[in-house]
Amino acid sequence: MSYENDARIINDDVFDLINSCFDEERSSRNNEGRVNFFNTYNEYFVLTDDGSYSINSKEINNKIETLHTSTGAISESFEKFIKPMKFDYTKDIAILDICAGLGYNSSAAIDDFLKNTSNSNLKIDMVEISHATLACGLLVPSPIKAHDITKKAIEEELIRQDYATLSLEECEIPENINIDVYIEDARQTVQKLEDNTYDAIFLDPFSQNMAPELFSLDFFKEFRRVIKDDGIVATYTSAAPIRAAFIEAGFFIGQGPIFGRKQGGTLASPNPLMLDTALPKNDEIRIALSDVGIPFRDPNLNNTSEYILDARTEERHDARHNTKISSAVKTPIFLASEMDDEKLKRRVERNLKKMNIPSTTSPEAYYIVECENDYTKKQDAENNSTNRILEMSKRLKKVKSGNYGCT
């Protein structure tokens, strides 16, 4: 199976139907298949609460999900990827949209841009591995007018690559908007991009377990190279390995908006002043001290998902009780805390003792998490999630090595 087929996430049946639709378009040059596709196969599209449509994923771990939250597909784009940005619309804006999918995130960016400027330029580089997924963006009803602009750019690239034949999208792309569409592995695309280019990066893969290669430390190092010093990366996930990878790649991190999920996503920037909200305390502690904070690694940006997942599992196993506290029963979050549950306490302190931490209330425990005493939800240049995570990690190493208390 090709990487494109392995990596795409739309439902198998609709994937085949879309490919058949465009096969027929190329052979017959008849527009009926594309024009009638949505009405013919509308059972494959999912109406979300804001009136925009999503589509079902293929079966993953015996489960099928929609590509977007049921709360609202286009609303999710605005809430998670546009509102956290701090664009200066008196200047030109450049955006990198990773896993562009149906084009909603780019469309939301275009909508916001057109509402806020008339004198500057917008550049969007859309990256999506799957021709059929992008083609699905042509078939779904546009949730906002700006989506028609995105559709035109998608159609032009699909025609250029001989996937589509007919130019059916009538919308004209404004002269001050430039959209380039890359239909390939995002890891290869990002290596070709110029340094210090983007004001924002939208990172929207389906899940870390399906595409760890798009959440790896090494991929994020490329982000650090291509993003501007005041740029912001936005992603929906709150997962510890992703946040740890951002930090190791040279970013500061903060909490992203909560929309359609129980937890907020993640924002990352080279400049801590671009990030207003700190992560929750327990998230900081687990990233800094637990093996759950081991990032995904893909040194040559070419490994398979399975290889990356297996390598991280092995690295977590090696780190546990050696350089990191075991993540079992969320052990690190109990540091500097009294515990009433005696059974849980025994399990926690058994894990801690393997890291030279005698108990949850030992001087070592208080020392490691001492910086959390200064925790504030509002971040600044010095008091922020990233600095606290790095400090706790450093202190854990001192305790484990037996250097705690040394002058």
Secondary structure, 3 states (H helix, E strand, C coil): CCHHHHHCCECHHHHHHHHHHHHHHHHHCCCHHHHHHHHHCHHHEEECCCCCEEEEECCECCECCECCCCCCHHHHHHHHHHCCCCCCCCCCEEEEEECCCCCHHHHHHHHHHHHHCCCCCEEEEEECCCHHHHHHHHHCCCCCCHHHHHHHHHHHHHHHCCCCCCCCCCCCCCCCEEEEEECCCHHHHHHCCCCCCEEEEEECCCCCCCCHHHCCHHHHHHHHHHEEEEEEEEECCCCHHHHHHHHHCCCEEEECCCCCCCCCCEEEECCHHHCCECCCHHHHHHHHHEHHHCCCCCCCCCCCHHHHHHHHHHHHHHHECCCEECCHHHHHHHCCCCCCCHHHHHHHHHHHHCCCCCCCCCHHHHHHCHHHHHCCCECCCCCCHHHHHHHHHHHHHHHHHCCCCCC
